């Protein structure tokens, strides 16, 4: 998260800050990732993604995340 004069980078109405999200591109090879994290005070996080081709020219990625505290 950025704070300060983001108007020059991200346009007007950014006085409260900016969250810049850059997504990971899908791959044309099948692949998957899984991550589980546990922390203090019952913090539990899980993430999973799968990627692969739909055709020779189109690929996709599905990402799911859950967080509980």
C-alpha positions in Angstrom: 0.0 0.0 0.0 1.3 3.4 -0.9 0.7 6.6 1.0 1.3 10.2 -0.1 0.9 11.9 -3.4 -0.2 9.0 -5.6 -2.2 11.3 -7.9 0.8 11.6 -10.1 1.0 7.8 -10.5 -2.6 6.5 -10.1 -4.8 9.5 -10.8 -7.0 11.6 -8.5 -8.9 10.4 -5.5 -6.0 8.5 -4.0 -5.5 10.6 -0.9 -6.2 7.6 1.4 -3.6 5.3 -0.3 -3.5 2.8 -3.2 -3.3 -0.9 -3.3 -1.7 -2.0 -6.6 -2.7 -5.6 -7.5 -0.6 -7.4 -10.2 -1.9 -10.8 -11.1 0.2 -13.7 -12.1 -0.2 -14.7 -15.7 -1.6 -18.1 -16.6 0.8 -20.7 -17.9 0.4 -23.1 -20.8 1.7 -26.0 -18.7 -0.5 -27.5 -16.0 0.6 -26.5 -12.5 -0.7 -25.9 -9.0 0.3 -24.3 -5.7 -1.0 -24.8 -2.2 -0.1 -22.8 0.9 -1.3 -23.2 4.5 -0.3 -20.8 7.3 -1.1 -20.8 11.0 -0.3 -18.0 13.5 -1.1 -16.5 16.8 -4.7 -16.0 18.2 -6.2 -18.6 16.0 -5.0 -17.1 12.7 -5.4 -19.6 9.9 -4.9 -19.0 6.2 -5.1 -21.2 3.1 -4.4 -20.5 -0.6 -4.6 -22.7 -3.7 -4.2 -22.1 -7.4 -4.3 -24.1 -10.5 -3.2 -23.1 -14.0 -3.2 -24.6 -17.5 -4.3 -24.3 -21.1 -7.9 -24.4 -22.4 -6.6 -24.5 -26.0 -3.4 -23.8 -27.9 -4.0 -20.0 -27.6 -6.0 -19.6 -24.3 -4.8 -20.4 -20.8 -6.4 -19.7 -17.4 -5.6 -19.5 -13.7 -8.0 -20.1 -10.8 -6.9 -18.8 -7.3 -8.8 -19.4 -4.1 -7.9 -18.0 -0.6 -9.6 -18.2 2.8 -8.5 -16.5 6.0 -9.9 -16.9 9.5 -9.0 -15.4 12.9 
